[in-house]
Amino acid sequence: MTLLPDSIEVFERGWLSSNNIVLHGRDEVAMIDSGYVTHAPQTLALLRHSLQGRPLARLFNTHLHSDHCGGNALLQAEYGCHTAIPASEADKVRAWDTEALSFRATGQQCPRFSFDATVAPGDSFILADMIWQALGAPGHDPHSLIFYCAAEGILVSADALWENGFGVIFPELEGASGFAEARATLELIAALEVAVVIPGHGRVFGDVKGALARAFSRLEYLSSEPARNAQNAVKVLLKFLLLERQRIVLADVPVLLADMPLLHQANRRFLRQEVPALAEWAVAQLVRAAAARIDGPYLLNQG
Ligand SMILES: [Zn+2]
């Protein structure tokens, strides 16, 4: 990984788990984002190898989607690490309100964890002996933070900017504003001096201008016809289930989709289809994209 200093290590994990970023400082080691719960033992094994006997002192979450904080509980049990979460999520985590957190709405799992501190936009802290600033990055998630190290030009962009796009604009599915916030977040990133981006998913990249151009264009495509964002969400949420389970009985897909309150909302607002028809459409889309295949009564994960 030539783009980053040796003190920063990124475990690129794919789509079920977010990337994990390990920051090795002289005095302590910190990690940003902990992946999905079903990958937590693997996250711990990767981290242990990287730590070489040192403890994990601190854990940060960019935001509290299940694929970014699902390993928190295991890492806390293992290391008792000081954990910092976005300030605007504190009450929900304290009460473990799975309705207000996104887990229930998306049909995803996340074991309960605690926190020791909160991070708000504008806060600064030292990780890997460098000064980082947290910036608010609403759009994909109203509470998401991104972390910027001005001295090194490194941006931890979470799901606000990937090399090709960004995460689903979730607030719009519930009738709240998200496109305008996502645009403002991209503009904020464009105004920073960024040499390297560590995204929430996918590889570390240096062509920030290219990524921003693709992201602005995709945002335009989605916001000009919001049903596209809803359709994308249906596909993404079904693919996530498939990544988690690897195999789903086809006949169960409508039941699983019907059990996601967020999809009900998106369907009611933008798609207006009967759930079985929506399920059939989503399955066909994943198969067409080679993200799944049908084998007898099963839908199998692929790719
Ligand atoms: Zn996310």
Residues whose N, C-alpha, C, O or C-beta is under 5 A from the ligand:
A	BS01	ZN	H65 D159 G167
